[in-house]
Amino acid sequence: IGIVLLLLAVHWLIVVSGPGHGISVGLVVKLSIGVLFLVIGNVLTQVRPNYTFGIRFPWTLASDVVWRKTHRLGGPLFVVSGLLFVAFSPVPGIVSAVVPIGSLIASVVITAAYSYRLFEKEKQQ
């Protein structure tokens, strides 16, 4: 729902800014993406195991304990990525994209490695 609302807002923003109202579409899109990651990060910590929403690696779906611990780490990491999107939105140049996207990639890699390590540890026990 959040992604659909974001795309709808971006669509209307582009329509409104077309006649030359001076709205910075790039700034609003970056801020919106940041807010979306803030919301997703906050919701992730409370998501129960399911096949629709969450960090759905095969090993997180295989264990409730791994699912819970993965989302307790992934949620705050996504919040940090969202904050970086918001903070770097007004910064001009390539830095406004590299830092937030880099943090998002790092969040995904860290979360995936952590959850796989938990799964392997649980499997050995």
Phi and psi in degrees as a GROMACS rama.xvg file:
@    title "Ramachandran Plot"
@    xaxis  label "Phi"
@    yaxis  label "Psi"
@TYPE xy
-61.5407  -41.6999  GLY-2
-68.2791  -40.8107  ILE-3
-62.8644  -44.0306  VAL-4
-63.8223  -38.9811  LEU-5
-62.2571  -46.0114  LEU-6
-65.3535  -37.2306  LEU-7
-64.0374  -43.6646  LEU-8
-63.248  -42.1287  ALA-9
-64.0633  -40.896  VAL-10
-58.1518  -50.7622  HIS-11
-67.2582  -33.1503  TRP-12
-63.1486  -43.0192  LEU-13
-65.6453  -41.3785  ILE-14
-62.5186  -44.2647  VAL-15
-69.8575  -38.0051  VAL-16
-80.5018  -11.2913  SER-17
-56.7474  -48.1215  GLY-18
-70.0767  3.85709  PRO-19
92.6989  43.319  GLY-20
-82.1201  -2.45175  HIS-21
78.1105  21.5493  GLY-22
-85.971  130.525  ILE-23
-83.1853  100.017  SER-24
-62.3719  -42.1486  VAL-25
-59.0816  -43.3091  GLY-26
-64.0331  -45.7956  LEU-27
-65.9029  -39.0554  VAL-28
-64.7768  -44.9321  VAL-29
-62.5502  -42.8031  LYS-30
-63.0924  -41.4247  LEU-31
-64.762  -41.4848  SER-32
-64.0629  -40.9875  ILE-33
-60.5451  -44.9386  GLY-34
-64.3734  -39.3186  VAL-35
-60.2907  -44.2913  LEU-36
-67.9434  -32.6127  PHE-37
-61.6764  -45.5099  LEU-38
-66.7688  -46.4827  VAL-39
-60.2086  -43.8247  ILE-40
-60.8667  -39.3834  GLY-41
-69.2149  -36.9174  ASN-42
-73.8091  -33.3583  VAL-43
-57.3915  -34.7301  LEU-44
-66.9693  -15.8761  THR-45
-112.471  0.90557  GLN-46
-76.6487  132.159  VAL-47
-86.4874  158.436  ARG-48
-54.588  129.699  PRO-49
-161.284  170.672  ASN-50
-101.003  8.92448  TYR-51
-109.653  -46.0746  THR-52
-134.31  135.13  PHE-53
131.848  -170.938  GLY-54
-89.4952  96.6385  ILE-55
-104.888  60.8832  ARG-56
-76.197  155.983  PHE-57
-56.9134  -36.3278  PRO-58
-76.6707  -24.1771  TRP-59
-76.6539  -33.1224  THR-60
-72.7912  -20.1323  LEU-61
-79.9651  -18.1882  ALA-62
-142.587  129.593  SER-63
-65.9548  -35.8163  ASP-64
-66.8935  -45.2277  VAL-65
-64.1256  -40.4846  VAL-66
-57.8809  -50.9525  TRP-67
-62.2086  -47.9069  ARG-68
-67.0977  -36.5933  LYS-69
-63.1826  -43.8791  THR-70
-73.4975  -28.0245  HIS-71
-69.2127  -26.5084  ARG-72
-88.1462  -45.4894  LEU-73
-64.0465  -37.6035  GLY-74
-57.1626  -56.336  GLY-75
-61.837  -33.869  PRO-76
-65.008  -38.3697  LEU-77
-68.4255  -35.2869  PHE-78
-62.6681  -44.325  VAL-79
-61.0003  -42.6054  VAL-80
-61.7966  -41.3846  SER-81
-62.7008  -41.8331  GLY-82
-63.1592  -38.9083  LEU-83
-67.1364  -37.1013  LEU-84
-59.7106  -46.2878  PHE-85
-66.136  -45.2612  VAL-86
-65.9248  -36.8559  ALA-87
-93.2802  1.32576  PHE-88
-58.1722  -46.7561  SER-89
-79.4346  -7.49713  PRO-90
-71.3922  128.841  VAL-91
-77.3983  156.512  PRO-92
90.1342  -171.947  GLY-93
-70.1444  -22.7123  ILE-94
-60.103  -33.1653  VAL-95
-66.1553  -15.4094  SER-96
-106.722  -38.3242  ALA-97
-66.2538  -46.4982  VAL-98
-65.4764  -50.9936  VAL-99
-64.8803  -42.2068  PRO-100
-68.3551  -37.2727  ILE-101
-61.3991  -40.8144  GLY-102
-67.1807  -35.5036  SER-103
-67.0304  -43.7511  LEU-104
-62.2829  -44.0704  ILE-105
-61.312  -39.7902  ALA-106
-61.3434  -43.3314  SER-107
-66.8934  -44.4275  VAL-108
-64.9708  -45.3205  VAL-109
-61.9529  -45.269  ILE-110
-64.2135  -42.8115  THR-111
-63.9173  -45.5934  ALA-112
-64.5348  -42.7927  ALA-113
-61.7866  -46.5754  TYR-114
-67.5108  -37.5173  SER-115
-66.4705  -39.8873  TYR-116
-62.3679  -42.1404  ARG-117
-61.5885  -43.0772  LEU-118
-62.3705  -46.2809  PHE-119
-62.4532  -40.196  GLU-120
-64.6472  -42.7741  LYS-121
-67.1021  -37.3232  GLU-122
-65.9177  -34.8578  LYS-123
-72.1256  -26.4827  GLN-124
